[in-house]
Amino acid sequence: MEQLIETLKEQLIEALNLEETTPADIGDDMPLFGDGLGLDSIDALEIIIMLEKRHGVKLGNSADARPIFHSVRTLAEYIDKNGK
């Protein structure tokens, strides 16, 4: 799980062009949106595309995505349960 979390941090930085951010800057449980990393709805779409391409994970209902997208850890847990 820890390796997946680190991989996700690197993938988020790359997919979202967070050039000034390092994996160490992103806490495992830091909120991705709002006061945490400060991502927005456009970033959420990029994350969805990244999850589908790199992890084979599809999100059916956008309402279900909110708790999944809370932090890198919740993304990793979802991928661990639902990924290829």
N, C-alpha and C positions, 0 to 999 in steps of 0.2 A: 504493500500500500504506500509506503514512504517513497519508493522509487517512482510510482505512478504520480504521486503528488508533485515531486520535483520535475518530472517530465511535463506535467500539465502546466506548471509555472513557466517553463521554457517555451512551451507551445503557445500559451497566452501572450507572452511578451512578443513572440514572433508574429502571431496572427493579428494582434491588435496594434502592432508597431509602437510598443511602449519602450522607445529607445532609451529613455533615461531610467528605466526600471531594471533591476536585477532580480533573479529568483529569490535572493535573500531579503529583498524589500517586500515580498508578498508573504504575509503570514498564512499558515495553513488554514486558520479559521477566520482570517480577515474577510469582512464582507467585500464582495466584488463590486457591488453597486452602492451608491450613496456615499456616506462618509468614509467608507473603507478605501478601496482602490479607485472609486469614482467613475466606474464604467457607466455607459448609458445603453439605450435600447438598440442602437446601431451595433454596439459592441456585443450585445446579446445575440444578435443575428450572426455575427462573425463566429462567436463561440459555438453556436448550433452547427454551423457549416464545418467548423474544425472537428467537433465531436463526431459528426457523420463521416467525414473523410478519414480521420486518423484512428477512430476508435470503433467505428461501425455502430454508433449509438444514434437512435432516432428518438426525438421527443415528439410525442403525438399532440398533446394538449399544452398550449402555452401557460395555462393556469397551473399545470403540474410543474412547470419549469422553475417557478419562483423558489421553492425550497431547494431544488437541485442546484440552482445557480447562486446559492447564498455565499459559498466560499470554495476555495480550491479543494478542501477536504470533502465537501458534499458532492462536488463534481466527481472526484475520484471514487467515492463510495458508489455513486450511480453507475459509473463506467464499470467498476468491479462487478456489480450485480448484473448489468445489462449489456456489457460490451462483448465484442467477439473474442 
